[in-house]
Amino acid sequence: MKKSVIFPLLATGVFSMGLTSCGGGSCPSATLKSDVDSVSYAIGTNFGTGLKSQLATIPGDTVNLKDLIAGFVEGIEGKEKITQEQAQTIIQAYFEKVQKSESDKVMNEGKTFLEENKSKEGVVTTTSGLQYKVNEMGSGVKPTSADKVKVNYTGRHLNGEVFDSTDKHGQPATFGISPADGLIEGWKEGLLLMPVGSKFTFYIPAELAYGERGNRGIQPNEVLVFDIELLDIEKPEPAKKGK
């Protein structure tokens, strides 16, 4: 979960996803009999609409609207049952619990997948835990960690959903594969196995991908699948001799 989503919600005292009805007709109903009524309602709808869009991005159980409204009103009236410090602690503890539960679920799903996948025909597992399958073996040379490579790729979650690809960007990608170039470890290792012209599928454990932190669109502890085609290698230019 991103901090940019969490902390605006901390300020509101809301800590879960979605909205349920109050039930039993206990939700307040707008009267709109005066200008003050109307502007009050307008402020409320603006706040509620914005809050709803934030809540929709957060995992966990569905928030109880009756309690949400009670906390909101009591906070305005200064009659809240808990302090702001206690509210912050409750919210943070809830987020951590949900995040850990989701992270553990993703980790277990990944372990199960890799364990089953390693016995499938054509799948090779390296000592690091990287798994790969040769779809087409090229006849060119293999890159070294000093080279830049030109590739086509498609990155997928285990459910098959594509999260990134060169098709999406409209052109092949070119990047270095040295330790300083910032590639995930699974890519660094895997690319060194590929002769130019090859097409491999890599099944990358979380510890060789984005680990416990995850990345944009990548969950913590997530196993990733990449289809990669190595198109070309760019050798580094030789250092110029001094005069």
Summary of the structure (lengths in Angstrom):
residues: 243
radius of gyration: 25.8
end to end distance: 55.2
largest distance: 87.8
contacts: 634
relative contact order: 0.13
helix: 39%
strand: 21%
